[in-house]
């Protein structure tokens, strides 16, 4: 199972180790494992496609919509474009 940490916490830990002129790789990795994890949720992306009885349909769940929005009202897919996190 994936665990996500705040990158700034990791940078701060590394900087503290470097400030002390002490960087033991094993110790550093053990401390990284102890950083608190972030509560994250995967982003589901989709796009509005022309479709049947409705002007557009969600490419993720297939439900129709009269007015395209930034998110699908049925499945919550992010319709703002791109699969690269932008």
C-alpha positions in Angstrom: 0.0 0.0 0.0 1.3 3.4 -0.9 2.1 6.0 1.8 2.3 9.7 1.0 4.3 12.2 3.0 4.6 16.0 2.7 7.7 16.7 0.7 8.5 19.8 2.9 8.6 17.5 5.9 11.2 15.3 4.1 13.3 18.3 3.1 13.2 19.8 6.6 14.4 16.4 8.0 17.2 16.3 5.5 18.3 19.9 6.1 18.4 19.2 9.9 20.6 16.2 9.3 22.9 18.2 7.0 23.1 21.1 9.4 24.3 18.7 12.0 27.0 17.4 9.6 25.5 14.0 10.2 23.9 12.0 7.4 23.6 8.3 8.2 21.6 6.9 5.3 20.0 4.2 7.3 19.0 6.5 10.1 17.6 9.0 7.7 15.5 6.4 5.9 14.1 5.1 9.2 13.1 8.7 10.2 11.5 9.2 6.8 9.4 6.1 7.5 8.2 7.7 10.7 6.9 11.0 9.1 3.2 11.3 9.3 1.3 10.3 6.2 -1.0 12.6 4.2 -4.7 11.8 3.7 -4.9 11.7 -0.1 -7.5 10.6 -2.6 -6.8 9.6 -6.2 -8.0 12.1 -8.8 -10.4 10.6 -11.4 -10.2 12.4 -14.7 -12.6 12.4 -17.6 -13.8 14.5 -20.5 -17.1 15.6 -21.9 -17.9 13.7 -25.1 -20.8 14.2 -27.4 -23.5 11.7 -26.5 -26.9 10.5 -27.4 -29.9 11.9 -25.5 -27.7 14.6 -23.9 -25.4 17.3 -25.4 -22.5 15.6 -23.6 -21.6 12.5 -21.6 -18.9 11.8 -19.0 -16.1 9.6 -20.5 -15.7 8.0 -17.0 -19.2 6.9 -16.0 -21.2 7.5 -19.3 -23.9 9.6 -17.6 -25.3 12.5 -19.7 -25.3 16.2 -18.8 -27.1 19.1 -20.3 -24.5 21.6 -19.2 -20.8 20.6 -19.0 -19.2 21.6 -15.7 -15.7 21.2 -14.2 -16.7 18.0 -12.5 -19.2 15.2 -13.4 -22.1 15.5 -11.0 -22.5 11.7 -11.0 -19.1 10.2 -10.5 -17.1 13.3 -9.5 -14.5 13.0 -12.4 -12.4 16.1 -12.9 -13.2 17.4 -16.4 -10.7 20.2 -16.4 -8.4 18.4 -18.8 -5.2 16.4 -18.8 -4.1 13.2 -17.2 -0.8 14.7 -15.9 -2.2 16.3 -12.8 -2.6 19.7 -14.3 
